[in-house]
Amino acid sequence: MKIAIIGGGPAGLYSAILLKKQRPQADVTVYERNRADDTFGFGVVFSDATLDNFEKYDPASYRRITQEFAYWDDIAVHFRGTVHRVGGNGFCGCSRRTLLTILQERARELGVTLMFEADIDEISGLADADLVVLADGINSRFRERFADHFQPETDLRSNKFAWMGSTKPLDAFTFIFQETEWGPFIAHAYQYEVGRSTWIFETDPATFKRAGLEGLSETESAARMHEIFGWFLGSYPLLTNRSMWRNFPMIRSKRWVKDNMVLLGDAKATAHFSIGSGTKLAMEDAIALSDAMHSAPTVEAALQLYEEGRREEVEKTQHAADVSLVWFEHVDRFWDFDPVQFAFGVMTRAKAITYDNLTLRAPDFVAEVDKAFAQQVSARGFDVDAENPVAPMFQPLRLREMTLANRAVVSPMCMYSAKEGVPGDFHFVHYGSRAIGGTGLIFTEMTCVGRDARITPGCAGLWNDEQEAAWRRIVDFVHANSAAKIALQLGHAGRKGATKLMWDGMDRPLEQGGWDVLSASPIPYFPDSQIPREMDRAAMDRVKAEFVAAAQRGEACGFDMLELHCAHGYLLASFISPLTNQRSDAYGGSLENRLRYPLEIFAAMRAAWPAHKPMSVRISATDWAEGGNTGDDAVAIARAFGEAGVDLVDVSTGQTVRDAQPVYGRMFQTPFSEQVRNEARVATMCVGNITTADQVNTILAAGRADLVALGRPHLVDPSFTLRAAAWYGADIACPPQYLPGKEQIFRNSVRDRQDFDDLKIKGKPKTRAELRAAAKPLAAE
């Protein structure tokens, strides 16, 4: 077999090593356009988990790599005159040049042919190769040559960055957030060998321009950075090596394989440097390719297996990198945070590290986080223990005169089980059991303001006396038997009305028994959906009156809070989104105009709703579709409602148009809540694939939301919040009938939590930094 590898970086060299080990008789050649000792950049970073992989797949190169590595366990965050150190991370740094030398030597030992200064421009020169590995880096010529097939997409990110080095020794992966007269600068720094450290400097484009960095030489740029970070660098110089300022390209390729060619490493996909995964991804690509070549009977089958098996992991890493880079791009959102909360945000920005994870690894740091959060609550007038605080999830929150005992919320979830809009026994048990379960706030499902405002025939409503009496029964039970507050969410289905029950075909039109539907513009949801009637002034006045009447009935029921549903493509959302609003009158066109009718309704409801009771609004922060609303629009929308008197913005996303392309994942909507909260300066509630109390605490402690709504977890466990309270040792209200159960779970949870923590600590392998530290005394003996 003949294998040609284009690119002599870590991806190309490591794939050559592994493939040659598998097939000693194969002709494996690496073609690299640069010289053997050319390298750009300074150090590379690997986690302990990545090194475990290296040890498994090629012990010889692993041993040489680990002999050369600098190890550290801590991450240090410098911000506004403070430094917070968090241990237990397990990172290793190595000179990129050293890594390449090790891999080159290992490849030669195995019989790989290395061709340097070999500029392979035409694939035709490799026509006799059975396998062609395209590992020619971020500017891959072959990826671009076959762009029609690979279909790469490049997202050039906004921040400017430059990669430099220093002789400054470091004992931790170091983040420095530096305020300057021009704006914020960030340094990402780590030691990679004795007397050498990598320094990546980053800033937003406006600060870059104000600081006069545009057009400076490498030497001049290094001098400017030394001026800014000189307080930390001292007399140690900054070193350059092609250290020009540039924008990071996030690259994704729709296909990785063409015939017998396959993309590896940065040629196929990039991950932002803030999570230190570029070289890791490249070398793990090589591992995945060698595994596929070992398992599959043919090259064609192996390449298909490689792409199918590897893509999910790469995309997960890229998603984490995306979330991380956005955090750094918008660091100004958090600049006025308490330093310990800021540091917690740095640690948890990519979602891989959480509150519970940090509690195990850095309990003193999390204790500081808890105290800082409790102090913020205390400053808002609550008598809470700031010295021995409960976890953020169990800190109170006040909206106007409504006080919530904790931050856990039962998300609004349609049950599609009402009869002519009347909630029945199912609803009574559903809401009542979750109130007893300890949640701070319960939202009703979207409750429709009129018969023709329903989504489906099973949707609940509040337009007549029978419905009002049924809701009052539920509200009275919640208030009599729990400490929970209950919020009424009011909405109108608009063009998504007259559809089937969710389990019969979500958003699909009724085949019989339907009703006329309304919208901002006459655009059906599906091509075969009913065409909605564009609302005229008379219809707008009628619907507004229905919202006000329903709000008044909600007050008569005793609801504690009122929410206006302006999301998910329903009637008011159809006015807000440019994808569904094509009007040419005063209610169409600009965002200001598109908001006009929803704000009219909100103002009318606010006037009818008691002044001491809060109101919230649910928005779709993005339409997840080209030409639709974005996170920046969500900030403007939230500000407009804030000026109108809203107390809380319930931040959801999407469901506006059927061809939307949401990016799912853990807590996938939380970044939009974070943006709205910290740019529009309004309280927010986040929702969306949030499944654990650990995630709730992580979100709250990092300042990403003020309340956290959970849907599915509450469907399967009405006592979700009570269980979490027992786990974190936070007292919580409970009806007397259930006290024996509460007492038992609180007793058991102390032991269960300790056993769980002990198991996790014992099961966690020691980091190489810990092992090296433990070995030093033995070596001395």
SVG drawing of the C-alpha trace seen along z (x, -y; Angstrom):
<svg xmlns="http://www.w3.org/2000/svg" viewBox="-68 -56 86 62">
<polyline fill="none" stroke="black" stroke-width="0.4" points="0.0,0.0 1.2,-3.5 0.2,-6.3 0.9,-10.0 0.5,-12.5 0.4,-16.2 1.6,-18.3 4.3,-17.7 2.6,-19.1 1.3,-17.1 -1.7,-15.7 0.4,-14.5 3.3,-13.2 1.2,-11.3 -1.0,-9.8 2.2,-8.6 3.5,-7.0 0.3,-5.2 -0.4,-4.0 3.2,-2.8 2.9,-0.9 -0.2,0.8 1.3,1.6 5.1,1.9 5.4,2.9 3.4,-0.2 5.2,-3.0 4.3,-6.0 5.6,-9.4 5.1,-12.8 5.4,-15.9 6.1,-19.2 6.5,-22.4 8.7,-24.0 12.0,-23.0 12.3,-20.4 13.1,-22.9 10.6,-25.6 7.9,-26.1 5.5,-28.9 4.1,-29.6 5.7,-28.6 4.0,-26.0 1.2,-23.5 -1.1,-22.3 -2.5,-18.8 -4.7,-17.6 -4.0,-14.5 -6.8,-12.7 -5.1,-13.4 -1.8,-12.1 -3.5,-8.9 -4.5,-8.4 -0.9,-9.0 0.4,-6.5 -2.1,-3.9 -1.4,-4.4 2.4,-4.9 4.2,-4.5 7.6,-5.4 6.6,-8.9 4.5,-9.3 7.6,-8.7 9.6,-11.3 6.9,-13.8 6.3,-13.6 10.0,-13.9 9.9,-17.3 6.7,-18.6 6.0,-21.3 3.2,-20.2 0.8,-22.4 -2.4,-21.8 -3.7,-25.4 -5.5,-27.9 -4.8,-31.5 -7.3,-34.3 -6.0,-37.9 -8.7,-40.5 -9.0,-44.0 -6.1,-43.5 -7.1,-40.0 -5.9,-36.6 -7.9,-33.4 -6.2,-30.0 -8.2,-26.9 -6.4,-23.5 -7.0,-20.0 -6.9,-20.8 -4.1,-18.6 -2.5,-20.3 0.9,-19.8 2.8,-22.2 5.5,-21.4 7.4,-23.4 5.8,-23.0 9.3,-22.6 10.2,-19.9 7.0,-18.1 7.6,-18.1 11.2,-16.9 10.0,-14.0 7.4,-13.0 9.9,-13.4 12.4,-11.1 9.8,-8.6 8.5,-8.5 12.0,-7.9 12.5,-5.1 9.5,-3.3 10.6,-3.8 8.4,-6.8 9.9,-8.9 9.9,-12.6 10.2,-15.0 10.8,-18.6 10.7,-21.7 8.4,-19.5 5.7,-21.8 3.0,-19.4 0.6,-21.5 -1.1,-18.9 -2.9,-15.8 -2.1,-14.2 1.4,-13.7 0.0,-11.3 -2.2,-9.3 -0.6,-6.0 -1.3,-6.5 -3.9,-4.3 -4.5,-6.8 -3.9,-10.6 -4.1,-12.3 -4.6,-16.1 -3.1,-17.6 -1.8,-20.8 -3.2,-23.1 -5.5,-26.0 -4.8,-27.4 -5.1,-24.0 -4.7,-24.4 -6.3,-21.0 -9.3,-21.8 -9.8,-24.9 -9.0,-23.2 -11.8,-20.8 -14.0,-23.3 -17.1,-22.4 -16.8,-18.9 -15.6,-19.5 -17.8,-22.6 -15.8,-24.4 -17.3,-27.3 -15.1,-29.9 -16.3,-32.2 -13.7,-34.9 -14.1,-35.9 -14.1,-39.6 -11.4,-39.7 -7.8,-40.4 -5.1,-38.2 -1.3,-37.7 0.8,-34.7 4.0,-35.6 6.4,-34.0 8.4,-35.0 11.2,-33.8 8.8,-34.5 8.4,-31.3 4.8,-30.4 3.4,-27.9 -0.2,-28.0 -2.2,-28.4 -2.6,-32.2 -5.4,-34.4 -4.8,-38.2 -7.7,-40.6 -6.2,-44.1 -8.1,-47.3 -6.3,-50.1 -7.2,-53.6 -8.2,-52.0 -10.3,-49.1 -9.8,-45.6 -6.9,-43.3 -6.6,-39.6 -3.5,-37.5 -3.6,-33.7 -0.3,-32.4 1.4,-29.1 4.8,-27.7 5.8,-25.0 9.4,-24.3 12.0,-25.6 12.5,-29.3 9.8,-29.6 6.1,-30.5 3.5,-31.1 1.6,-34.4 -1.5,-34.9 -2.8,-38.5 -6.4,-39.2 -8.7,-42.3 -11.8,-43.5 -11.5,-45.3 -12.4,-48.7 -9.8,-48.5 -7.3,-47.3 -7.8,-50.3 -7.9,-52.8 -4.6,-51.3 -2.9,-52.1 -1.9,-48.5 -3.0,-48.5 0.1,-48.5 2.6,-48.0 5.5,-45.6 6.0,-42.5 8.6,-44.2 6.4,-47.3 3.4,-45.2 5.5,-43.2 6.7,-46.5 3.1,-47.7 2.0,-44.5 4.9,-44.7 3.8,-48.1 0.3,-46.9 1.4,-43.7 4.7,-44.9 3.5,-44.8 3.3,-41.0 6.2,-40.4 8.7,-42.5 12.0,-42.4 11.2,-39.3 11.0,-40.1 8.3,-39.2 9.5,-37.1 8.1,-37.0 7.8,-34.4 5.3,-35.5 3.5,-37.2 1.2,-39.4 -2.3,-40.4 -5.0,-38.5 -8.6,-37.2 -9.3,-33.6 -11.0,-31.5 -13.5,-29.0 -13.5,-26.4 -16.1,-23.7 -16.3,-21.3 -19.4,-19.6 -17.4,-16.7 -14.0,-15.4 -13.6,-12.6 -13.2,-12.7 -12.3,-9.4 -9.2,-8.2 -8.4,-11.6 -9.2,-12.6 -8.9,-15.9 -7.2,-15.9 -6.5,-18.5 -6.9,-22.2 -7.4,-21.4 -10.9,-20.1 -11.9,-22.0 -10.5,-24.5 -11.1,-25.1 -10.4,-28.4 -7.2,-28.7 -9.0,-29.6 -9.7,-25.9 -6.3,-24.7 -7.6,-21.9 -6.1,-22.6 -3.1,-20.1 -5.2,-17.7 -7.8,-17.6 -5.2,-17.1 -3.5,-14.2 -6.8,-12.6 -7.9,-12.8 -4.8,-10.7 -5.8,-8.2 -9.4,-8.0 -8.1,-7.5 -5.7,-4.7 -8.5,-3.0 -10.8,-3.1 -8.0,-1.8 -7.5,1.1 -11.2,1.9 -12.5,1.5 -11.8,3.9 -11.0,1.2 -9.7,-2.3 -13.1,-3.6 -14.9,-1.9 -12.2,-3.1 -12.6,-6.8 -16.3,-6.6 -16.0,-5.0 -13.5,-7.7 -15.8,-10.6 -18.9,-9.0 -17.2,-8.1 -15.2,-11.2 -17.5,-14.0 -19.6,-14.1 -16.6,-14.5 -15.0,-17.2 -18.3,-19.1 -18.7,-18.9 -15.2,-20.3 -15.9,-23.0 -19.1,-23.9 -17.3,-24.2 -14.7,-26.4 -17.4,-28.5 -19.0,-29.2 -15.6,-29.9 -14.5,-32.4 -17.8,-34.2 -17.2,-34.7 -13.9,-36.3 -15.2,-38.4 -17.8,-39.9 -15.8,-40.1 -17.0,-43.6 -20.4,-42.1 -18.8,-40.9 -16.3,-43.7 -18.3,-45.1 -18.7,-41.6 -17.4,-40.8 -13.8,-39.4 -14.6,-36.0 -17.8,-35.7 -15.8,-36.8 -13.2,-34.1 -16.0,-31.5 -17.3,-32.7 -13.9,-32.2 -13.7,-28.7 -17.2,-27.6 -17.5,-29.5 -17.3,-26.5 -19.8,-24.4 -17.3,-21.5 -16.5,-22.7 -19.4,-23.1 -20.2,-24.2 -20.1,-20.6 -16.9,-19.8 -15.2,-22.8 -16.5,-22.1 -14.6,-18.8 -11.4,-20.2 -11.3,-23.7 -13.7,-23.8 -12.2,-27.0 -12.8,-28.8 -16.4,-27.7 -16.9,-28.8 -15.8,-32.2 -18.2,-32.1 -21.1,-31.2 -20.2,-34.0 -20.0,-36.6 -23.4,-35.5 -24.9,-35.6 -23.5,-39.1 -25.2,-40.3 -28.5,-38.9 -27.9,-40.5 -27.3,-43.8 -30.8,-43.6 -32.3,-43.6 -32.5,-39.9 -31.4,-38.6 -29.3,-35.7 -26.2,-34.1 -23.3,-35.4 -20.6,-33.6 -22.1,-30.1 -24.3,-30.6 -26.5,-28.0 -25.8,-27.3 -27.0,-30.0 -30.0,-27.9 -31.4,-28.3 -30.9,-32.0 -34.1,-34.1 -35.1,-36.6 -37.6,-39.5 -39.5,-40.8 -41.5,-43.9 -43.3,-42.6 -43.1,-38.9 -40.4,-37.0 -39.2,-33.6 -37.7,-31.2 -35.3,-29.8 -34.3,-30.2 -35.6,-26.9 -38.6,-27.3 -41.1,-24.9 -40.9,-25.9 -44.1,-26.7 -45.0,-23.4 -48.1,-22.8 -50.0,-19.8 -52.6,-19.7 -55.1,-18.2 -57.7,-20.9 -61.4,-20.6 -62.7,-23.7 -59.9,-25.6 -60.8,-24.4 -57.9,-22.9 -59.0,-19.7 -57.9,-17.3 -54.7,-16.5 -53.7,-20.1 -54.6,-20.3 -52.3,-17.3 -49.6,-18.5 -49.2,-21.9 -50.0,-21.0 -47.5,-18.2 -44.7,-20.4 -45.5,-23.1 -45.2,-20.7 -41.9,-19.5 -40.3,-22.7 -39.8,-24.9 -39.6,-28.6 -41.9,-29.5 -44.3,-27.6 -45.4,-28.8 -48.6,-27.7 -48.6,-26.4 -49.4,-29.1 -52.9,-30.0 -54.9,-31.3 -56.8,-34.5 -59.6,-33.3 -61.1,-30.2 -59.5,-31.1 -56.2,-31.9 -55.5,-28.3 -52.7,-26.2 -54.7,-23.0 -58.1,-21.9 -56.4,-20.7 -54.9,-24.1 -55.9,-25.8 -57.6,-29.2 -58.8,-32.0 -61.6,-33.7 -64.7,-32.5 -65.9,-32.0 -65.5,-28.2 -61.9,-28.4 -61.3,-31.1 -62.8,-28.9 -60.7,-26.0 -57.5,-28.1 -58.5,-29.6 -58.7,-26.1 -55.2,-25.4 -53.8,-28.7 -55.5,-28.3 -54.0,-24.8 -50.5,-26.0 -50.7,-28.9 -52.2,-26.8 -49.8,-23.9 -46.5,-25.2 -44.1,-28.2 -44.1,-28.3 -45.4,-31.3 -47.4,-30.7 -47.2,-32.8 -49.8,-32.9 -48.4,-32.9 -50.8,-34.4 -50.5,-34.0 -52.2,-33.8 -51.2,-31.0 -51.5,-33.2 -50.6,-31.3 -49.6,-28.2 -53.2,-27.8 -55.8,-25.2 -53.2,-22.4 -53.1,-18.9 -52.2,-17.8 -48.4,-17.5 -48.4,-13.7 -50.7,-13.6 -48.4,-15.8 -46.9,-19.0 -47.9,-22.2 -49.6,-20.1 -53.0,-21.6 -56.2,-20.1 -58.0,-18.0 -61.4,-19.0 -62.7,-21.2 -60.3,-24.0 -60.8,-27.8 -59.6,-30.9 -56.1,-32.0 -54.4,-35.4 -50.9,-36.7 -48.9,-39.8 -48.7,-38.8 -50.5,-36.1 -47.7,-33.6 -48.6,-29.9 -46.3,-28.0 -46.1,-24.9 -47.0,-25.1 -50.1,-23.1 -51.0,-25.1 -53.9,-27.4 -53.1,-30.8 -53.5,-33.3 -55.5,-36.5 -53.3,-39.6 -54.5,-41.5 -56.2,-44.9 -56.7,-47.5 -60.0,-46.1 -58.5,-42.6 -55.6,-44.1 -58.0,-46.0 -60.1,-42.9 -57.1,-40.7 -55.6,-43.4 -58.9,-43.5 -58.8,-39.7 -55.3,-39.9 -56.4,-42.6 -59.6,-40.6 -57.5,-37.5 -55.0,-39.4 -57.9,-40.7 -59.2,-37.2 -55.7,-36.1 -55.7,-38.6 -59.1,-37.4 -57.6,-33.9 -54.8,-35.1 -51.8,-34.5 -48.6,-36.0 -47.0,-37.0 -48.1,-37.5 -46.1,-36.6 -46.8,-37.8 -45.8,-35.2 -43.9,-36.8 -41.9,-33.8 -41.9,-30.6 -43.7,-32.0 -47.0,-32.6 -49.0,-35.8 -46.9,-38.4 -43.7,-36.7 -44.9,-36.9 -44.9,-40.7 -41.4,-40.8 -39.6,-38.6 -38.8,-40.0 -39.3,-36.4 -43.0,-36.5 -43.7,-40.3 -43.8,-41.7 -46.2,-44.6 -45.7,-48.0 -47.6,-49.9 -46.5,-51.3 -46.3,-47.7 -43.7,-46.4 -40.2,-47.2 -37.8,-48.3 -37.5,-46.5 -39.0,-49.5 -42.1,-49.2 -42.3,-45.4 -42.3,-45.8 -45.1,-48.3 -48.1,-46.0 -46.5,-43.6 -45.6,-46.6 -49.1,-48.0 -50.5,-44.8 -47.9,-44.7 -48.7,-48.3 -52.4,-47.6 -51.9,-44.5 -49.4,-46.3 -52.1,-49.0 -54.7,-46.3 -52.3,-44.2 -51.7,-45.3 -48.6,-47.5 -47.1,-45.5 -47.1,-42.3 -44.4,-41.6 -44.7,-40.9 -42.4,-39.0 -42.2,-38.5 -41.0,-35.4 -39.0,-36.1 -37.2,-34.1 -33.7,-35.6 -32.8,-34.2 -34.8,-32.7 -32.0,-30.4 -32.6,-31.3 -31.0,-33.5 -32.5,-37.0 -34.2,-36.5 -33.7,-38.0 -30.4,-37.6 -29.0,-37.9 -28.2,-41.6 -31.9,-42.1 -32.9,-40.3 -31.0,-42.9 -32.9,-45.7 -36.2,-43.8 -35.5,-43.3 -34.5,-46.9 -37.8,-48.0 -39.8,-45.8 -37.7,-46.9 -38.5,-50.5 -42.2,-49.5 -42.0,-48.1 -41.1,-44.4 -39.5,-42.8 -38.1,-39.6 -37.2,-38.5 -37.9,-34.8 -35.2,-34.0 -36.0,-31.2 -35.2,-30.8 -36.5,-29.7 -39.6,-27.9 -40.4,-31.0 -40.1,-29.2 -40.1,-25.6 -36.7,-25.6 -34.8,-27.0 -31.5,-25.4 -30.9,-25.5 -27.6,-24.5 -28.6,-22.2 -26.5,-21.1 -26.4,-21.3 -27.8,-24.7 -27.9,-25.7 -30.0,-28.8 -28.2,-30.1 -25.7,-32.3 -28.6,-34.3 -29.9,-34.8 -26.4,-35.9 -26.2,-38.4 -29.6,-39.9 -29.0,-40.0 -25.6,-41.7 -26.2,-44.0 -29.8,-45.0 -29.4,-45.1 -32.6,-43.3 -33.3,-40.2 -33.5,-37.1 -34.8,-33.5 -33.0,-30.9 -34.4,-27.6 -33.4,-24.9 -31.8,-21.5 -30.9,-22.3 -31.2,-19.1 -29.4,-19.2 -29.1,-21.3 -25.4,-21.4 -26.2,-23.3 -28.6,-25.6 -25.9,-26.6 -23.3,-27.0 -25.6,-29.3 -26.6,-31.4 -23.1,-31.7 -21.6,-32.8 -24.2,-35.6 -25.9,-34.1 -29.4,-34.3 -31.4,-35.2 -33.8,-32.3 -33.5,-28.9 -36.4,-27.1 -36.4,-23.3 -39.0,-21.4 -38.4,-17.7 -36.6,-17.2 -39.8,-18.4 -42.0,-16.1 -40.2,-13.0 -39.5,-14.3 -42.0,-16.7 -39.7,-16.9 -36.6,-17.9 -36.0,-21.0 -36.6,-19.2 -34.0,-16.5 -31.6,-19.2 -32.1,-21.0 -31.3,-17.8 -28.2,-17.3 -26.9,-20.8 -28.0,-20.9 -30.4,-23.9 -33.6,-24.0 -36.8,-24.2 -40.5,-24.5 -42.5,-21.3 -46.1,-20.5 -46.5,-18.8 -47.9,-15.7 -44.6,-15.1 -42.2,-16.1 -41.1,-12.5 -40.0,-12.0 -38.2,-15.3 -36.4,-14.4 -35.3,-11.1 -34.0,-12.4 -32.0,-15.1 -30.5,-12.5 -29.6,-10.2 -28.3,-12.9 -25.5,-13.8 -24.1,-10.3 -25.0,-9.9 -23.2,-13.1 -20.1,-12.1 -20.0,-8.7 -20.5,-10.2 -17.7,-12.7 -15.4,-10.1 -16.1,-7.8 -15.4,-10.6 -12.2,-11.6 -11.0,-8.0 -12.0,-7.3 -10.3,-10.4 -6.8,-9.5 -4.1,-11.7 -2.9,-14.4 0.6,-14.2 1.5,-17.3 0.4,-15.5 2.2,-12.3 5.4,-14.3 5.1,-16.1 4.6,-12.9 7.6,-11.3 10.1,-14.1 10.5,-13.1 11.1,-9.5 13.7,-10.6 15.4,-12.6 15.6,-9.5"/>
</svg>
